[in-house]
Amino acid sequence: MAPSLRACSSAGRSGSSSEKMAIGENIQLLVDRPDGTYCFRLHRDRVYYVSEKLLKVATSVPRDSLVALGTCFGKFTKTQKFRLSVTALDFLAPYAKYKVWVKPGSEQSFLYGNHVLKSGLGRITENTAQYQGVVVYSMADVPLGFGVAAKSTQDCRKVDPMAIVVFHQADVGEYVRSEDTLT
């Protein structure tokens, strides 16, 4: 696993999905799975999560002809910052250290691409730092998307109800809004 992440950073890229979502040592659980070994590969500024079996089969396809490989976890922007894709949600959500739960009335607003307000916050993981990557859940523990904590856990307790507590990054509503551009 480490060589593929080094390959990403040696190409002038910064950050990784484990840094953004703070899954930390849990990244090992993504790589060494009971159903086989998986890895991360960079192809055309996109990071793919792929099984080693599929990777071996894909070596027979020329790189120029290869459109996608495995599950797209995100892409590098033109400024070389990594942006998580909603397609990584099902893989990262079980291992996220920092989580936010939104009230039922705020779910739809988040799924339309809006930030989470204090009035829509149901729960937040203890010791979440400001600007920490979080996974946003419904109160029924269904993962809805990714965000960045605008306030720390302690600050959330004393802010105005209309203050933004989670900045929107990606949500499952993107499957409908951007279905033609998701890879």
C-alpha positions as CSV (number, residue, x, y, z in Angstrom):
1,M,0.0,0.0,0.0
2,A,2.7,2.5,0.9
3,P,4.5,2.4,-2.6
4,S,1.3,3.4,-4.4
5,L,0.7,6.3,-2.0
6,R,4.4,7.3,-2.4
7,A,3.9,7.2,-6.1
8,C,1.1,9.7,-5.8
9,S,3.1,12.1,-3.6
10,S,6.3,11.7,-5.7
11,A,4.3,12.9,-8.7
12,G,3.9,16.3,-6.9
13,R,0.6,15.5,-5.3
14,S,-0.2,16.4,-1.7
15,G,-2.7,14.8,0.7
16,S,-4.5,11.4,0.7
17,S,-7.9,10.1,1.4
18,S,-6.8,8.8,4.8
19,E,-5.6,12.3,5.8
20,K,-8.7,14.0,4.6
21,M,-11.1,11.7,6.4
22,A,-8.8,10.8,9.3
23,I,-9.3,7.1,9.0
24,G,-5.7,6.8,10.0
25,E,-4.5,3.3,10.7
26,N,-7.9,2.0,9.4
27,I,-6.5,2.4,5.9
28,Q,-4.9,-0.9,6.4
29,L,-8.4,-2.5,6.7
30,L,-9.1,-1.1,3.2
31,V,-6.0,-2.7,1.7
32,D,-5.9,-6.1,3.4
33,R,-9.5,-7.3,3.1
34,P,-10.8,-10.9,3.7
35,D,-11.8,-11.1,0.0
36,G,-8.3,-10.2,-1.3
37,T,-5.7,-7.5,-1.4
38,Y,-6.6,-4.0,-2.7
39,C,-4.5,-1.0,-3.6
40,F,-4.7,2.6,-4.7
41,R,-3.6,3.6,-8.2
42,L,-3.3,6.9,-9.9
43,H,-4.6,7.2,-13.5
44,R,-5.2,10.5,-15.3
45,D,-5.2,12.6,-12.0
46,R,-7.8,10.3,-10.5
47,V,-7.1,7.8,-7.6
48,Y,-8.7,4.4,-8.0
49,Y,-9.3,1.7,-5.4
50,V,-8.8,-1.6,-7.1
51,S,-8.2,-5.3,-6.3
52,E,-4.9,-6.7,-7.2
53,K,-6.6,-9.4,-9.3
54,L,-8.3,-6.7,-11.5
55,L,-5.1,-4.7,-11.6
56,K,-3.2,-7.7,-13.1
57,V,-6.0,-8.2,-15.7
58,A,-5.9,-4.4,-16.6
59,T,-2.2,-4.6,-17.4
60,S,-3.1,-6.1,-20.8
61,V,-5.0,-2.9,-21.7
62,P,-2.8,0.0,-23.0
63,R,-2.8,3.0,-20.6
64,D,-4.1,5.4,-23.3
65,S,-7.2,3.1,-23.9
66,L,-7.9,2.6,-20.2
67,V,-10.9,4.8,-19.1
68,A,-11.3,3.8,-15.5
69,L,-10.1,1.1,-13.1
70,G,-11.9,0.0,-10.0
71,T,-13.7,2.6,-7.8
72,C,-12.8,6.2,-8.2
73,F,-11.9,7.6,-4.7
74,G,-11.3,11.1,-5.9
75,K,-9.2,13.3,-8.1
76,F,-6.4,15.9,-8.0
77,T,-7.4,19.4,-9.0
78,K,-5.4,21.6,-11.3
79,T,-3.8,23.1,-8.2
80,Q,-2.8,19.6,-7.1
81,K,-5.2,19.3,-4.1
82,F,-7.0,16.0,-3.6
83,R,-10.8,16.1,-3.8
84,L,-12.7,13.1,-2.5
85,S,-15.5,11.7,-4.7
86,V,-18.9,10.6,-3.4
87,T,-18.1,7.2,-4.9
88,A,-15.6,6.5,-2.0
89,L,-18.3,7.0,0.6
90,D,-19.3,3.4,1.0
91,F,-15.7,2.4,1.5
92,L,-14.6,5.2,3.9
93,A,-17.8,5.6,6.0
94,P,-17.3,2.5,8.2
95,Y,-13.8,3.5,9.1
96,A,-14.2,7.3,9.7
97,K,-13.1,8.5,13.1
98,Y,-15.1,11.8,12.9
99,K,-18.8,11.7,12.1
100,V,-21.7,14.1,12.1
101,W,-25.3,13.1,12.2
102,V,-27.9,15.5,10.8
103,K,-31.6,15.8,11.8
104,P,-34.2,14.5,9.4
105,G,-35.3,18.0,8.4
106,S,-31.7,18.9,7.3
107,E,-31.0,15.8,5.3
108,Q,-32.7,17.1,2.2
109,S,-30.9,20.4,2.4
110,F,-27.5,18.6,2.7
111,L,-28.4,16.3,-0.2
112,Y,-29.1,19.4,-2.3
113,G,-25.5,20.6,-1.7
114,N,-26.0,23.0,1.2
115,H,-23.9,23.2,4.3
116,V,-25.1,21.9,7.7
117,L,-26.3,24.5,10.1
118,K,-26.2,24.2,13.9
119,S,-30.0,23.9,13.9
120,G,-29.8,20.8,11.7
121,L,-27.0,19.1,13.7
122,G,-28.1,15.9,15.5
123,R,-24.8,14.7,17.0
124,I,-21.1,15.1,16.4
125,T,-18.2,12.9,17.4
126,E,-16.4,14.1,20.5
127,N,-13.1,15.9,20.0
128,T,-13.7,16.8,16.3
129,A,-11.3,19.6,15.5
130,Q,-12.1,22.6,13.3
131,Y,-11.5,21.9,9.6
132,Q,-11.4,18.2,10.2
133,G,-12.9,15.9,7.5
134,V,-16.1,14.2,8.6
135,V,-18.6,11.8,7.2
136,V,-22.2,13.1,7.4
137,Y,-24.8,10.5,8.5
138,S,-28.6,10.6,8.8
139,M,-30.0,9.9,12.3
140,A,-30.7,6.4,11.0
141,D,-26.9,5.9,10.5
142,V,-27.1,6.0,6.7
143,P,-24.0,7.7,5.2
144,L,-25.0,10.8,3.2
145,G,-21.7,12.4,2.2
146,F,-18.5,14.1,3.2
147,G,-17.9,17.5,4.8
148,V,-15.4,19.6,6.7
149,A,-16.2,20.6,10.3
150,A,-16.5,24.4,10.3
151,K,-16.5,24.4,14.1
152,S,-14.9,22.1,16.7
153,T,-17.1,20.0,18.9
154,Q,-16.8,22.4,21.8
155,D,-17.6,25.4,19.6
156,C,-20.7,23.7,18.2
157,R,-22.2,23.7,21.7
158,K,-22.2,27.5,22.0
159,V,-22.8,28.9,18.5
160,D,-25.9,30.5,17.0
161,P,-28.5,28.1,15.6
162,M,-28.0,29.6,12.1
163,A,-24.2,29.2,12.1
164,I,-22.6,26.7,9.7
165,V,-21.1,23.8,11.5
166,V,-20.2,21.5,8.6
167,F,-19.1,22.7,5.1
168,H,-20.5,20.5,2.3
169,Q,-18.0,18.6,0.2
170,A,-19.8,15.7,-1.5
171,D,-23.1,13.9,-1.0
172,V,-25.1,11.0,-2.5
173,G,-27.3,13.5,-4.3
174,E,-24.4,14.0,-6.7
175,Y,-25.3,10.6,-8.3
176,V,-28.4,12.3,-9.6
177,R,-27.1,15.9,-10.1
178,S,-23.8,14.8,-11.8
179,E,-24.5,11.3,-13.1
180,D,-22.8,12.1,-16.5
181,T,-19.5,13.3,-15.0
182,L,-19.0,10.7,-12.2
183,T,-16.5,8.0,-13.1
